[in-house]
Amino acid sequence: MTRATTVRAVLAAAVLLVSVYITLTMSPRLGLDLQGGTRMVLQAKDSDTAKADRDSTDRTLEVLRQRVDSLGVAEPTLTRSGEDRIIVELPDVQDPRQAAEVLGKTAQLSFHSVQGPGTEPAADDKEQDEGEGSEAGPTLPDEQGDLLALGPVRLSGAGVKDATASFDAQQGTGWSVSLDFHKDAGKKWTGLTGEAACNPVQDERRRVAIVLDGKVISSPQVSPSVGCNVGLPSGSTQITGSFGADEARDLALLIKGGSLPVPVEIVEQRIVGPTLGAAAIDASARAALIGAAATALFITVMYRLFGALAALALAAYGVISYAALVVLGVTLTLPGLAGFVLAIGMAVDANVLVFERAREECADRPNRTLLSALTAGFRGAWSAVADSNVTTLIAAGLLFFLGSGPVKGFGVTLAIGVIASMFSALVIARALTEIAAGSRFVSGHRGVNGIARPGAVRTRLNARNPQLFRSPRRWLAFSAVLVAVAVAGIVVRGVNLGVEFTGGRLVEYSTSRPVDVEKARDALSAAGFGDAEVTTAGDGDLSVRTGKLDDDGERAVRAALAEEGGEATKIRDELIGPSLGDELRRNALIALGVAVFVQLAYLAARFRWTFAVASVGALVHDVIILVGAFAWLGRTVDGIFLAALLTVIGYSVNDSVVVFDRVRELWAKSRRTPLPDIANRAVLQTVPRTVNTGMGALFILAALAVLGGDSLADFALALLIGICVGTYSSVMTAVPGALLLETSSKAPPPARKRAPGRKVSRQERRDPLDNGARV
């Protein structure tokens, strides 16, 4: 066993042991759809400067979304209900009361001059206009309870750019909140403090009052060092007082989150059950285990011993990725778990790529040792594995930084899954297979190791040698027909947007007998409301959220529930706005567009611009066909579908990269060979990998579709369609497209990589982890 293999084995064992320890001792954070959480209803109120209507409530919702993100609650759901209510669902909140307090505060922060000592106002004068620019301000007690007569509002909390809590141990002032103002607001702050500095040092009028929700939280005196009409700079303000750590942090979060356009009041707060329900989660877990077992069995049948070792590495991938999620505190939701479906496929794909390359090495040089063939397989597959994973990581990173909500969650889990899958394939699987390849028994029995003989698919293809690209326009015409059919479905049938995009109706029922959530879902599905979301709402009540629902439909829902639970009484009926609001959808589209553009640039730099454009064209082809298929089938396009669509996009790019990597390699070796012949050979050589990788992913998805229940049916169906279409397009759309683009390209064929002036030595072929040892 070489030194590099020893290093990999030790590293794999260490990471796996740590991951197992984390798995056994720590619990994951589950989203609202998996474990339930806190549900709050906020009522918007009119203020002196704004009316609580649809527009102001929508703006308030976006500010609340920023606050929730600041609290660290992953993937919350915020929807407008009616004209002036907001429904907030928070998964895995450690302290619901604290979250409710932070969200419920209006955070109407204002800065006032101090006119002098105040007197208790008369009853008729207690309500004063506090809007910015008013002629008089309120009389309020300061931190010690002494009354101050305040001037009008000179600056509102909207002018604050940033707020951070800090602890000053050297000065002994304790916790404080530092403020940074926007440009115009900074000028107002400088003017306010400059006017106060014109008063004597001990005069009350030298103070500035900072008021939060009608309460003076700090009234510092302007430093004697500040000159009259000079004022303090806008970036050096601190709110000081008797703050504890939590109070300072909460205040900073409130101010940084922004002032609410209108005040809100919490009118309801309750704990809700999971959207999917325990039965659906158990069914999904069983389906995932069965699908993974089928995938492991398939790999073992295809690659014998090495396939079984790859299956062990795949199991290690599951443990490592799960442990990474737990340590990083990522909230597990159904859209987030979609990223792992793609990552599992990529983990299988890396092993399949290596094994197929090793089979080629054994076929080309039958006398070489099994270990050297395996090493050559890892070396030959490295560029395809690296490029496909890098493009996926680029997309995941941009979705995380530019997206929000479920899009951000998908980016996080996808990135973790991809990194874990690379470690599984290139470290764990390589260490296991290299140790096995060093055994005389394994290397001496070709039927045992699984790579010394070509596979059945490769043998048949080599025997028939079909010429696939004699007429590339034929394949592009067929792809164009598929796209046209999909577009026709979108135009004729329309896209059935889910409640997240369109809003809908939320009705809560109380039944005379307790009703299991799963039974309620089945009853509503049988009554024609298969897209309805059913959750428990406390005290045995059922909350039903669905799309457009008229009064006749509501009566049908009530009748379906009555069949299961006896008399059903409607106790709430509200119209709700979309949870995937305009800003969230816009951010998702921007993130996706930037991700595609960056992938295009990366592929153009790593390959050729023709290959990059063809890959992106195939990606667009897959997206249109998947949306069109759901339009023709009348299936709901919702947040879960969005996660599946992102998964398909990643899979499509990954598949195209593998094919074009082989085209580039073969073309560099035979620069005078016509490109269509090169492309044909490359596709035939990668077909075994494409078939085996696709089958591995399809086993898991088929199990989810059949055993996962109605909640996961559309998710599994979208991925099944998308992966099948993506496998087709990576060969029959991307390659023909690149061939046509190359007819107008004047760029020379890629240069063959070789050592300058001499043959490649063993030292140059050595693996980077070998540290001088022989391979």
ZAMARGU-4260 file (C-alpha; in steps of 0.2 Angstrom, whole numbers, plus 5000, padded with zeros to 4 digits):
<rodrens>
0) 5000/5000/5000 | 5007/5017/4995 | 5010/5032/5006 | 4996/5041/4997 | 4984/5027/5000
5) 4988/5027/5018 | 4985/5045/5020 | 4968/5044/5012 | 4963/5029/5023 | 4968/5038/5039
10) 4960/5054/5033 | 4944/5045/5028 | 4944/5035/5045 | 4946/5051/5055 | 4932/5061/5046
15) 4920/5046/5047 | 4923/5044/5066 | 4920/5062/5069 | 4904/5062/5058 | 4898/5046/5067
20) 4901/5054/5084 | 4891/5070/5079 | 4877/5060/5071 | 4875/5050/5088 | 4877/5065/5100
25) 4868/5080/5090 | 4851/5082/5083 | 4847/5092/5067 | 4836/5107/5065 | 4820/5102/5056
30) 4810/5114/5046 | 4791/5118/5048 | 4786/5105/5035 | 4796/5091/5044 | 4793/5095/5063
35) 4781/5109/5064 | 4785/5125/5073 | 4778/5142/5079 | 4764/5151/5069 | 4760/5169/5073
40) 4747/5181/5066 | 4752/5199/5066 | 4739/5213/5064 | 4745/5229/5055 | 4738/5245/5063
45) 4736/5263/5056 | 4750/5275/5062 | 4751/5294/5062 | 4760/5294/5045 | 4754/5278/5036
50) 4738/5268/5034 | 4738/5249/5036 | 4733/5244/5019 | 4739/5231/5006 | 4754/5241/5001
55) 4760/5246/5018 | 4757/5228/5024 | 4767/5221/5010 | 4782/5233/5014 | 4780/5228/5033
60) 4781/5210/5028 | 4798/5212/5019 | 4805/5221/5034 | 4799/5207/5045 | 4808/5195/5033
65) 4824/5204/5036 | 4822/5203/5054 | 4818/5184/5054 | 4834/5182/5044 | 4844/5192/5057
70) 4837/5180/5071 | 4845/5166/5062 | 4828/5157/5058 | 4831/5147/5042 | 4818/5146/5028
75) 4803/5155/5037 | 4787/5157/5029 | 4779/5174/5029 | 4762/5178/5020 | 4750/5192/5019
80) 4732/5187/5025 | 4719/5199/5018 | 4723/5217/5018 | 4732/5220/5034 | 4737/5203/5042
85) 4753/5194/5041 | 4755/5175/5045 | 4773/5170/5051 | 4779/5152/5052 | 4795/5149/5061
90) 4803/5132/5061 | 4814/5126/5075 | 4813/5142/5085 | 4822/5140/5102 | 4813/5153/5111
95) 4796/5158/5103 | 4792/5171/5115 | 4809/5180/5111 | 4805/5179/5093 | 4788/5185/5095
100) 4794/5200/5105 | 4807/5205/5092 | 4795/5203/5078 | 4780/5211/5087 | 4789/5227/5091
105) 4786/5242/5079 | 4804/5248/5081 | 4798/5266/5078 | 4815/5274/5082 | 4817/5293/5083
110) 4830/5306/5088 | 4824/5322/5097 | 4832/5337/5104 | 4829/5341/5122 | 4820/5357/5126
115) 4823/5356/5144 | 4815/5348/5160 | 4797/5342/5157 | 4781/5343/5167 | 4767/5330/5167
120) 4756/5333/5152 | 4738/5336/5154 | 4726/5321/5149 | 4721/5331/5133 | 4739/5333/5128
125) 4746/5316/5130 | 4743/5311/5112 | 4754/5322/5102 | 4759/5321/5084 | 4777/5313/5084
130) 4779/5313/5065 | 4795/5320/5058 | 4794/5338/5055 | 4780/5341/5068 | 4781/5357/5078
135) 4781/5350/5096 | 4787/5334/5103 | 4782/5323/5118 | 4786/5324/5136 | 4794/5308/5141
140) 4804/5301/5156 | 4822/5298/5153 | 4832/5282/5159 | 4831/5289/5177 | 4813/5293/5177
145) 4815/5312/5175 | 4804/5320/5163 | 4811/5329/5148 | 4802/5340/5136 | 4807/5334/5119
150) 4808/5343/5102 | 4800/5337/5086 | 4807/5321/5077 | 4823/5326/5068 | 4828/5309/5062
155) 4819/5292/5061 | 4825/5275/5062 | 4824/5273/5043 | 4840/5284/5042 | 4850/5271/5052
160) 4861/5261/5040 | 4868/5248/5052 | 4868/5244/5070 | 4879/5232/5080 | 4880/5227/5098
165) 4897/5228/5106 | 4905/5226/5124 | 4918/5239/5129 | 4928/5231/5144 | 4942/5244/5143
170) 4931/5260/5146 | 4919/5250/5158 | 4904/5256/5149 | 4897/5239/5146 | 4886/5234/5132
175) 4881/5247/5119 | 4874/5248/5101 | 4884/5257/5088 | 4875/5266/5074 | 4880/5270/5056
180) 4868/5282/5047 | 4864/5284/5028 | 4871/5300/5020 | 4857/5312/5022 | 4852/5305/5039
185) 4870/5307/5044 | 4869/5326/5040 | 4853/5327/5050 | 4862/5319/5065 | 4877/5331/5063
190) 4865/5346/5063 | 4856/5339/5078 | 4871/5336/5089 | 4879/5353/5083 | 4864/5363/5089
195) 4864/5354/5106 | 4883/5358/5108 | 4878/5377/5108 | 4871/5375/5125 | 4881/5375/5142
200) 4888/5358/5147 | 4877/5355/5162 | 4861/5362/5153 | 4848/5349/5149 | 4847/5356/5131
205) 4864/5349/5128 | 4857/5331/5128 | 4849/5321/5113 | 4835/5309/5116 | 4834/5293/5107
210) 4816/5286/5108 | 4811/5268/5104 | 4792/5265/5103 | 4788/5280/5114 | 4801/5276/5127
215) 4818/5285/5130 | 4831/5272/5129 | 4846/5284/5129 | 4848/5303/5132 | 4867/5306/5131
220) 4874/5323/5133 | 4885/5329/5118 | 4903/5329/5123 | 4911/5345/5128 | 4924/5343/5115
225) 4911/5345/5101 | 4910/5363/5095 | 4894/5373/5093 | 4886/5370/5076 | 4900/5357/5072
230) 4891/5341/5078 | 4896/5323/5079 | 4901/5313/5063 | 4888/5301/5057 | 4898/5286/5060
235) 4902/5287/5078 | 4886/5286/5087 | 4883/5274/5101 | 4867/5271/5111 | 4872/5267/5129
240) 4862/5263/5144 | 4859/5249/5156 | 4860/5236/5143 | 4862/5217/5145 | 4870/5207/5131
245) 4853/5200/5125 | 4845/5218/5126 | 4859/5225/5116 | 4858/5212/5103 | 4839/5213/5101
250) 4840/5232/5100 | 4853/5230/5086 | 4843/5218/5077 | 4827/5229/5078 | 4836/5244/5071
255) 4846/5235/5058 | 4830/5226/5052 | 4822/5243/5048 | 4807/5253/5055 | 4791/5245/5051
260) 4780/5256/5039 | 4766/5253/5051 | 4765/5246/5069 | 4760/5227/5071 | 4751/5218/5085
265) 4752/5199/5088 | 4734/5193/5088 | 4738/5175/5089 | 4753/5163/5092 | 4752/5144/5092
270) 4762/5129/5089 | 4758/5120/5073 | 4761/5102/5067 | 4772/5098/5052 | 4766/5101/5035
275) 4770/5083/5029 | 4765/5073/5045 | 4774/5059/5053 | 4767/5046/5041 | 4773/5055/5026
280) 4790/5058/5034 | 4792/5039/5039 | 4786/5034/5021 | 4799/5046/5014 | 4813/5039/5025
285) 4808/5021/5020 | 4808/5026/5001 | 4825/5034/5003 | 4832/5019/5011 | 4825/5007/4999
290) 4831/5018/4984 | 4848/5019/4991 | 4849/5000/4994 | 4843/4997/4976 | 4856/5010/4970
295) 4870/5001/4980 | 4864/4984/4973 | 4865/4990/4956 | 4882/4997/4957 | 4888/4981/4965
300) 4881/4971/4951 | 4889/4982/4938 | 4906/4983/4946 | 4907/4968/4957 | 4919/4971/4972
305) 4923/4989/4967 | 4905/4993/4966 | 4902/4986/4983 | 4916/4997/4990 | 4909/5012/4981
310) 4892/5008/4990 | 4901/5008/5006 | 4908/5025/5002 | 4891/5031/4997 | 4885/5026/5014
315) 4899/5036/5022 | 4894/5051/5011 | 4877/5050/5019 | 4884/5051/5037 | 4897/5064/5033
320) 4884/5076/5024 | 4872/5073/5038 | 4885/5078/5051 | 4890/5093/5042 | 4872/5099/5042
325) 4870/5096/5060 | 4886/5105/5065 | 4883/5120/5053 | 4865/5122/5060 | 4857/5120/5043
330) 4838/5118/5044 | 4832/5103/5035 | 4817/5105/5024 | 4810/5096/5010 | 4816/5109/4997
335) 4833/5108/5005 | 4834/5089/5004 | 4832/5090/4986 | 4850/5096/4985 | 4855/5079/4992
340) 4847/5070/4978 | 4858/5079/4966 | 4873/5076/4977 | 4870/5057/4979 | 4869/5056/4960
345) 4886/5066/4958 | 4894/5054/4972 | 4889/5039/4961 | 4894/5048/4945 | 4912/5051/4951
350) 4914/5032/4955 | 4906/5027/4939 | 4917/5039/4929 | 4933/5032/4937 | 4928/5014/4935
355) 4923/5016/4917 | 4940/5025/4914 | 4949/5010/4923 | 4940/4998/4911 | 4946/5007/4896
360) 4964/5006/4903 | 4962/4988/4905 | 4955/4985/4888 | 4969/4996/4880 | 4983/4988/4890
365) 4978/4970/4895 | 4995/4967/4904 | 4995/4982/4915 | 4992/4979/4934 | 4975/4982/4942
370) 4982/4995/4953 | 4990/5005/4939 | 4974/5004/4929 | 4964/5010/4944 | 4976/5025/4946
375) 4975/5029/4928 | 4956/5029/4930 | 4956/5041/4944 | 4968/5052/4935 | 4958/5052/4918
380) 4942/5056/4927 | 4948/5070/4938 | 4945/5084/4925 | 4927/5079/4922 | 4924/5077/4941
385) 4932/5093/4945 | 4923/5103/4932 | 4906/5096/4935 | 4907/5099/4954 | 4915/5116/4952
390) 4900/5122/4940 | 4888/5115/4953 | 4896/5124/4968 | 4896/5140/4958 | 4877/5138/4956
395) 4875/5133/4974 | 4885/5148/4981 | 4876/5161/4970 | 4859/5154/4975 | 4864/5155/4993
400) 4871/5173/4992 | 4858/5180/4980 | 4843/5170/4984 | 4832/5169/4999 | 4820/5157/5008
405) 4819/5140/5000 | 4831/5145/4986 | 4845/5149/4999 | 4841/5133/5008 | 4844/5123/4992
410) 4860/5132/4989 | 4867/5127/5007 | 4862/5109/5006 | 4868/5107/4988 | 4885/5114/4992
415) 4887/5103/5008 | 4882/5088/4998 | 4893/5091/4983 | 4909/5094/4994 | 4904/5078/5004
420) 4901/5068/4988 | 4919/5073/4982 | 4927/5068/4998 | 4917/5051/4997 | 4922/5047/4979
425) 4940/5054/4979 | 4946/5049/4996 | 4935/5036/5004 | 4931/5026/4988 | 4949/5028/4982
430) 4957/5022/4998 | 4945/5006/4998 | 4948/5002/4980 | 4967/5004/4980 | 4968/4993/4996
435) 4958/4980/4987 | 4968/4982/4971 | 4984/4978/4980 | 4977/4961/4984 | 4983/4946/4974
440) 4967/4938/4975 | 4957/4953/4968 | 4969/4957/4955 | 4971/4939/4949 | 4952/4936/4947
445) 4945/4947/4934 | 4927/4942/4937 | 4928/4948/4955 | 4936/4965/4954 | 4923/4972/4941
450) 4934/4983/4930 | 4946/4971/4922 | 4933/4966/4909 | 4922/4978/4899 | 4904/4980/4903
455) 4890/4973/4893 | 4884/4991/4887 | 4902/4995/4881 | 4904/4978/4872 | 4888/4980/4863
460) 4891/4998/4858 | 4909/4994/4852 | 4901/4980/4841 | 4888/4990/4833 | 4897/5007/4832
465) 4882/5018/4828 | 4885/5034/4819 | 4875/5046/4829 | 4880/5063/4822 | 4880/5062/4803
470) 4865/5074/4804 | 4866/5084/4820 | 4852/5095/4813 | 4840/5080/4815 | 4843/5079/4833
475) 4841/5098/4836 | 4825/5097/4826 | 4818/5084/4837 | 4823/5094/4852 | 4814/5109/4845
480) 4799/5099/4843 | 4799/5094/4861 | 4801/5112/4866 | 4787/5117/4855 | 4776/5104/4863
485) 4781/5110/4880 | 4778/5128/4876 | 4761/5123/4869 | 4756/5115/4885 | 4761/5131/4894
490) 4751/5142/4882 | 4736/5131/4881 | 4734/5123/4898 | 4743/5136/4908 | 4755/5134/4923
495) 4745/5129/4938 | 4754/5140/4951 | 4754/5134/4969 | 4748/5144/4984 | 4766/5150/4987
500) 4765/5160/4970 | 4747/5165/4969 | 4740/5166/4987 | 4724/5157/4992 | 4713/5154/5006
505) 4716/5148/5024 | 4702/5140/5033 | 4703/5132/5050 | 4690/5119/5056 | 4686/5111/5073
510) 4679/5093/5072 | 4668/5084/5084 | 4680/5069/5084 | 4699/5070/5082 | 4705/5068/5065
515) 4723/5062/5060 | 4731/5074/5048 | 4736/5060/5035 | 4718/5054/5035 | 4712/5072/5032
520) 4724/5074/5018 | 4718/5058/5010 | 4700/5064/5012 | 4703/5081/5004 | 4713/5073/4990
525) 4699/5061/4986 | 4687/5076/4986 | 4698/5084/4972 | 4709/5095/4983 | 4725/5086/4981
530) 4735/5102/4983 | 4728/5107/4999 | 4741/5109/5014 | 4734/5102/5030 | 4742/5105/5047
535) 4736/5103/5065 | 4732/5120/5073 | 4732/5116/5091 | 4717/5109/5102 | 4714/5096/5088
540) 4709/5109/5075 | 4714/5107/5057 | 4721/5121/5046 | 4718/5119/5027 | 4727/5130/5015
545) 4723/5129/4997 | 4723/5139/4981 | 4708/5148/4974 | 4693/5142/4983 | 4675/5148/4981
550) 4661/5146/4994 | 4655/5130/4985 | 4673/5123/4986 | 4674/5128/5005 | 4658/5118/5008
555) 4665/5103/4999 | 4681/5104/5010 | 4671/5105/5026 | 4660/5090/5020 | 4675/5079/5017
560) 4682/5083/5034 | 4665/5079/5042 | 4666/5062/5035 | 4681/5058/5045 | 4678/5069/5060
565) 4660/5071/5062 | 4653/5088/5063 | 4665/5101/5056 | 4664/5119/5062 | 4673/5133/5053
570) 4682/5144/5065 | 4692/5154/5054 | 4692/5159/5035 | 4705/5171/5028 | 4712/5175/5011
575) 4731/5175/5011 | 4744/5182/5000 | 4759/5173/4991 | 4773/5167/5003 | 4785/5168/4988
580) 4783/5187/4987 | 4788/5198/4973 | 4805/5202/4980 | 4809/5183/4984 | 4804/5178/4967
585) 4814/5192/4959 | 4829/5187/4970 | 4827/5169/4964 | 4827/5174/4946 | 4842/5185/4948
590) 4851/5172/4957 | 4847/5159/4944 | 4852/5171/4930 | 4868/5175/4937 | 4872/5157/4941
595) 4869/5152/4923 | 4880/5167/4917 | 4894/5162/4928 | 4893/5144/4923 | 4893/5149/4905
600) 4909/5160/4908 | 4918/5146/4918 | 4914/5133/4904 | 4920/5144/4891 | 4936/5147/4900
605) 4938/5128/4904 | 4932/5121/4887 | 4927/5132/4872 | 4913/5145/4870 | 4904/5133/4858
610) 4903/5120/4871 | 4898/5132/4885 | 4884/5139/4874 | 4878/5122/4869 | 4878/5117/4888
615) 4867/5132/4893 | 4856/5129/4878 | 4853/5111/4884 | 4849/5118/4901 | 4836/5130/4895
620) 4829/5115/4884 | 4827/5105/4900 | 4819/5118/4910 | 4806/5122/4897 | 4801/5104/4894
625) 4799/5101/4913 | 4788/5116/4915 | 4778/5111/4900 | 4776/5093/4906 | 4769/5099/4922
630) 4757/5111/4912 | 4751/5097/4902 | 4749/5085/4917 | 4740/5099/4927 | 4752/5097/4941
635) 4755/5111/4954 | 4771/5122/4951 | 4775/5127/4969 | 4790/5129/4981 | 4794/5110/4980
640) 4794/5110/4961 | 4806/5125/4962 | 4818/5114/4972 | 4816/5100/4959 | 4819/5112/4945
645) 4835/5118/4953 | 4841/5100/4955 | 4837/5097/4936 | 4847/5112/4931 | 4862/5106/4941
650) 4861/5088/4934 | 4860/5094/4916 | 4875/5105/4917 | 4885/5091/4926 | 4880/5078/4912
655) 4885/5090/4898 | 4902/5094/4907 | 4906/5075/4907 | 4902/5073/4889 | 4912/5088/4883
660) 4927/5083/4894 | 4928/5067/4884 | 4926/5077/4867 | 4940/5089/4872 | 4952/5074/4877
665) 4949/5064/4861 | 4950/5079/4850 | 4967/5085/4857 | 4974/5067/4853 | 4967/5067/4836
670) 4966/5085/4830 | 4965/5080/4811 | 4950/5069/4814 | 4933/5077/4809 | 4924/5083/4825
675) 4908/5073/4822 | 4918/5057/4822 | 4927/5063/4838 | 4910/5068/4846 | 4903/5051/4841
680) 4917/5042/4849 | 4916/5052/4865 | 4897/5049/4867 | 4899/5031/4864 | 4913/5030/4878
685) 4902/5040/4890 | 4886/5031/4887 | 4890/5017/4900 | 4893/5031/4913 | 4877/5040/4908
690) 4867/5025/4909 | 4874/5018/4926 | 4873/5036/4934 | 4856/5039/4928 | 4850/5022/4934
695) 4857/5025/4952 | 4847/5041/4953 | 4831/5034/4946 | 4831/5020/4959 | 4830/5033/4973
700) 4817/5044/4964 | 4806/5029/4959 | 4806/5023/4977 | 4800/5041/4982 | 4787/5042/4969
705) 4779/5025/4973 | 4782/5024/4992 | 4784/5042/4997 | 4766/5046/4998 | 4756/5060/4989
710) 4766/5074/4998 | 4782/5069/4988 | 4773/5062/4972 | 4775/5079/4962 | 4793/5081/4969
715) 4799/5064/4963 | 4789/5065/4947 | 4798/5082/4942 | 4815/5074/4946 | 4811/5059/4936
720) 4806/5069/4921 | 4820/5081/4923 | 4834/5068/4924 | 4827/5058/4909 | 4826/5074/4899
725) 4843/5080/4905 | 4852/5064/4901 | 4845/5065/4883 | 4849/5083/4881 | 4867/5082/4887
730) 4870/5070/4872 | 4857/5074/4859 | 4855/5092/4861 | 4871/5099/4868 | 4883/5089/4857
735) 4874/5093/4840 | 4872/5111/4845 | 4891/5112/4848 | 4894/5104/4832 | 4884/5117/4822
740) 4892/5131/4832 | 4910/5124/4828 | 4906/5126/4809 | 4907/5145/4811 | 4921/5145/4824
745) 4938/5149/4819 | 4947/5143/4835 | 4959/5129/4832 | 4957/5112/4840 | 4963/5110/4859
750) 4981/5107/4861 | 4987/5090/4868 | 4994/5091/4885 | 5011/5084/4886 | 5028/5086/4895
755) 5039/5098/4886 | 5053/5090/4876 | 5052/5072/4884 | 5041/5058/4889 | 5030/5059/4904
760) 5039/5050/4918 | 5032/5041/4933 | 5037/5056/4944 | 5026/5067/4934 | 5012/5055/4933
765) 5012/5053/4952 | 4997/5058/4962 | 4998/5074/4972 | 4995/5065/4988 | 5009/5052/4985
770) 5023/5062/4993 | 5036/5053/4983 | 5030/5036/4985 | 5028/5025/4969 | 5011/5022/4962
</rodrens>
